[in-house]
Amino acid sequence: LEAMGAEAFPVAISDAIASHVLNKSDTTPTERSAAMNELLVMIMEIGLSCSRVSPNERMDMKVVVVGLRRIR
């Protein structure tokens, strides 16, 4: 999974995902890593829900927007 993620995101992931959250000077590297993992899990959950085969099983776009805004 890590190699697949690295290939899918050729730019530094931390630059693309909420860098303002990950670069706080008052957090430890472990806390930043945990925050990164939490953000990635939330994004993957939304992505997987949106890509279900049956349109009836997919997440409603209003819910997607709310989720993405919460991540931001």
C-alpha positions as CSV (number, residue, x, y, z in Angstrom):
1,L,0.0,0.0,0.0
2,E,2.8,2.4,0.8
3,A,4.5,1.9,-2.6
4,M,1.1,2.3,-4.3
5,G,0.6,5.6,-2.4
6,A,4.0,6.8,-3.3
7,E,3.4,6.1,-7.0
8,A,0.0,7.7,-6.9
9,F,1.3,10.8,-5.2
10,P,4.6,11.8,-6.8
11,V,4.7,15.1,-4.9
12,A,5.2,15.2,-1.2
13,I,1.9,14.2,0.5
14,S,2.5,16.5,3.4
15,D,2.6,19.4,0.9
16,A,-0.8,18.4,-0.5
17,I,-2.7,17.5,2.6
18,A,-3.4,20.1,5.2
19,S,0.1,21.3,5.6
20,H,-1.1,24.0,8.0
21,V,-2.1,21.2,10.4
22,L,1.0,19.1,10.0
23,N,3.6,21.9,10.3
24,K,2.6,23.3,13.7
25,S,5.7,24.0,15.7
26,D,4.0,23.0,19.0
27,T,3.5,19.3,17.8
28,T,5.9,16.5,17.9
29,P,6.8,14.4,14.8
30,T,4.8,11.6,16.3
31,E,1.7,13.8,16.6
32,R,2.2,15.1,13.1
33,S,2.4,11.6,11.8
34,A,-0.7,10.6,13.6
35,A,-2.5,13.6,12.2
36,M,-1.4,12.7,8.7
37,N,-2.6,9.2,9.1
38,E,-6.0,10.4,10.4
39,L,-6.4,12.7,7.4
40,L,-5.5,10.0,5.0
41,V,-7.9,7.6,6.5
42,M,-10.7,10.2,6.3
43,I,-9.9,10.9,2.7
44,M,-9.7,7.2,1.7
45,E,-13.1,6.5,3.4
46,I,-14.7,9.2,1.3
47,G,-12.9,8.1,-1.8
48,L,-13.9,4.4,-1.3
49,S,-17.5,5.4,-0.6
50,C,-17.7,7.5,-3.7
51,S,-16.3,4.8,-5.9
52,R,-18.7,2.0,-5.0
53,V,-20.1,0.1,-8.0
54,S,-23.8,0.8,-7.3
55,P,-24.7,4.5,-7.3
56,N,-27.2,3.8,-4.5
57,E,-24.3,2.7,-2.3
58,R,-22.3,5.8,-2.9
59,M,-22.0,8.6,-0.5
60,D,-24.3,11.6,-1.2
61,M,-22.3,14.6,-2.5
62,K,-23.6,16.8,0.2
63,V,-22.1,14.4,2.8
64,V,-18.9,14.3,0.8
65,V,-18.6,18.1,0.9
66,V,-19.2,18.2,4.6
67,G,-16.6,15.5,5.1
68,L,-14.0,17.3,3.0
69,R,-14.6,20.6,4.7
70,R,-14.1,18.9,8.0
71,I,-10.8,17.6,6.8
72,R,-9.7,20.9,5.5
